[in-house]
Amino acid sequence: MQAPPSPRVARPVMYHRWSEMTFMHWRYPPAEIQRLLPAGLTVHTFDGAAWVGLTTFLMEDVRIPHSPALPWLSRFPETNVRTYVRDDQGRDGVWFLSLDAGRLLAVLGARVAYRLPYFWSGMSVRADGERQGYRCRRRCPGPVGARCDADVEIGPPLAESERDELAHFLTARYRLFTTVAGRTVHAEIEHPDWPLRHARLIRLEEDLLQAGGLAAPDGAPLLHASSGVPVRVGMWSR
């Protein structure tokens, strides 16, 4: 099954590469997610459930148009807690409960320019063959000490028959939502199809979901992994 097509972002305001990505997802009751959303957004369900993702990865080659990527500032770990929503025009996208990043300057810039709930954390991503380790300890703002320690074994690529509707629902997302001055806004995201792989969770200790206002997840997550994709980020639009 083919992923939904990505939009074309003709005038990006940021370029990224999202690398060494692991998607971990849990089912949640839709009402529990809806209470965390602003007016104008509705939880987007699949098979009757809301889904919350814990995504761990490396941000690389971060730059603005007509500027080079700076070696220190342009590469850092990030861990997001996200869910999936629709606006009142039926457009689907991502709503972030939190975004932890390992560069303070990137956190400050994203909070000011993109109004996203970024947090500064001590973080690392380490790869040893097909095994990857992610570490995150929140520094500020609170709740200080919220963490995510994950070890994952990366498996073979998904067969075409395994790239099903649920896999695309959880990973093929091309729009971000946030609120600016009390109004819902969105930004388009352009990237190619994720080269998805199987993954096996070796260890997970986290409370970032609880820090974002959720109950502790129930059961083991559904995992997908990817080497990553290049990304073009558009400007916010009402």
Stockholm file with secondary structure:
# STOCKHOLM 1.0

chainA/1-238         MQAPPSPRVARPVMYHRWSEMTFMHWRYPPAEIQRLLPAGLTVHTFDGAAWVGLTTFLMEDVRIPHSPALPWLSRFPETNVRTYVRDDQGRDGVWFLSLDAGRLLAVLGARVAYRLPYFWSGMSVRADGERQGYRCRRRCPGPVGARCDADVEIGPPLAESERDELAHFLTARYRLFTTVAGRTVHAEIEHPDWPLRHARLIRLEEDLLQAGGLAAPDGAPLLHASSGVPVRVGMWSR
#=GR chainA/1-238 SS CCCCCCCCCSSCSEEEEEEEEEEEEEEECHHHHHTTSCTTEEECCBTTBEEEEEEEEEEEEEECTTSCCCTTTTCEEEEEEEEEEEETTSCEEEEEEEEEESCHHHHHHHHHHHCCCEEEEEEEEEEETTEEEEEEEEEESSSTTCEEEEEEEEEEECCGGGSCHHHHHHHCCCEEEEEETTEEEEEEEECCCCCEEEEEEEEEEECHHHHTTCCCCCSCCEEEEEEEEEEEECCCBC
#=GC SS_cons         CCCCCCCCCSSCSEEEEEEEEEEEEEEECHHHHHTTSCTTEEECCBTTBEEEEEEEEEEEEEECTTSCCCTTTTCEEEEEEEEEEEETTSCEEEEEEEEEESCHHHHHHHHHHHCCCEEEEEEEEEEETTEEEEEEEEEESSSTTCEEEEEEEEEEECCGGGSCHHHHHHHCCCEEEEEETTEEEEEEEECCCCCEEEEEEEEEEECHHHHTTCCCCCSCCEEEEEEEEEEEECCCBC
//
